[in-house]
Structure formats: structure tokens, C-alpha cells
């Protein structure tokens, strides 16, 4: 009988496969799950780190949709190659802005300087009134408050907030949008190539739906911008409100950002109106509410029937989140991003055999 414990011990061999045994189906399944979770974590980290260039790329796609929509519109009346139609759209846009600034450039520049002075004076008046009423401790320093507010904006705004950064970002957006608009099929094929074969048809349909939705959304936005800007300019001029042309241009540009843009333009109109007198200020407020209500109850519903109808609360919530996280550029692109997400979710629902429930199918009651 041996006294060696190794010889007398019972040998036990583990029968279950180890982590390095990839031939086992269970190990392969667990490895795939771990790889998916790791890939999601890495993807989220990359999105956070690269959010600025991603937003610039998305802005380029938005600009490409504008060019594509203009080229398609010209294609209905001019049977010329796509490249020539894109060039004609760009030429018409530059000619329009060039003519506007040539005819009203000096007037806009003078009104811009006058607007800055007027807003500073009105802000100081409001600050003194709030200080006298005890709403603010001590004399309010408006410039210091503005610097503090701007300093609290996210990293994206600080990165592109300088003049050089803004110009560089704008140039990249224009060039990227132009390249995509000239040959969209190249990039569409590249995206489809990264999708499995059995899912490419559904993916192609989703891309087509996104492109159509983007074109319709931007067409509605541009129509609303033109309507609000021109109508505001005409009404303010008739009412004798100073800087009517500049306020009309600002209102039209801010109309691209629903809800938030309307609030900012309303504050500007009221400030400028009351700087010329109480009666003029009241007229400015009346004009603001008249234009916004007509646009909200007549123009937007008519446009939404042929474009894309986003719930106002969803739009405002997305603007708040995007503006807080990504700065000014995120605020401007919040609406298109929500529209693309909506199209993707609806396409996924149709792919799974579930038809999205439209507003017409709802009876307006909650269960």
C-alpha cells in the first residue's frame, strides 16, 4: 500500500467545455453575446467622443437633402443631368442672397448695430427694474450674466464657438453636402454593403423613407421660414417698428428651429418695439402673436399633411436635450434627427409585421 497521497487521490477531470473551446455551441453563443455588449459600449463611447464631427456629418446630409430636393424640383421642368441641376440650384441660391445683400446690405448692417445697442439698453433697463423690485441682489451685471451663461454651454459649443471654428465647420458642411448630393447612390450602396444580404431590401426601403422624409421636412421648414420672415417684415414696417427688415430676416432664420426660434424672435420684436415707445411695443407683440398663430394654425398644418408631422412636445423635448448636450448645432439639428429616428422605428415596425398606428386610427381616449 502506497503512502503517496497523489497516487491514492482520486483523479477528477472536468467534463464541461472551457472558455477556449469555441467549437462548443454554448460557448460560441455566450461569446457572441459578450461581443455584442462590448461593441455597444465601444460604440457609445465613440459617439460621445466624436459627437462634434458626427453632427457636422449629419448637417452635411441635411444640406445634401436640400440640394437634392431642389434638383428633383428642377428635374420636373428641366430634363438636364443631375450635376447641372445641382449647379443651377447653387447658382440660384447664391444669386438670391447676393441680390438681397446688394440691395439691402448697408441697411441690414446699420440695423444690426442699432439692434445690438437697443438690446443692451433694454436689458439694462430690465436689470435695473428687477434690482429695484428686489428680484436680483444688487445691481445686475447683464454682460457678466451673459458670459456666465455662455460659459456653461457644452464642449461642442466651445469647440466651434470661435469665428474660425464656425467658418471651418460651415465649409465642411457645404462641401460634404455637395459631394453627397452629386452622387447619392455611391454612399447608399456603401451603407447597404454593410448590412446582411437578407436584410438589404428592408434597409434600402428604410433609407428611401428617410430621404423622402428629410426632403419633405426641409421643404416645409423653408416654406415656413419664407412665410414668417416676409410677413413679419411687412407687418412691422406698416406698424412703424424700427429695424423691421432685420427683424424679419432674424424671424425667418429662427423659424428653422420650431418653438425655441419663435420665442427668441418674439423677445427681440418686443424689445425693439418698446424701445420706440409703448404703443409701438404693443403693436410688435400683437404682430408677433398674429404671425405665429396664423403660421401655427394655418400654414404648418397644411405643410404637415404633405411633409412630416412631429408632435410639438416631442420636438421641444428633443430640442432641449440636444441643445443642452450638443450646443447650438445640436439645437438646430434636433428636428431632423427626431424625424429620422421616427422613420427608422416605423420601418422596423413594418418589418416585424406591425403596422404603426396613425393619428387617424386613434379615438383620442386613453384606456
Helices and strands as residue ranges (DSSP letters): H 5-8, H 25-49, H 51-75, H 82-132, H 142-151, H 155-160, H 163-182, H 184-193, G 197-199, H 200-239, H 244-254, H 260-275, H 278-294, I 295-299, H 300-306, H 312-351, G 359-361
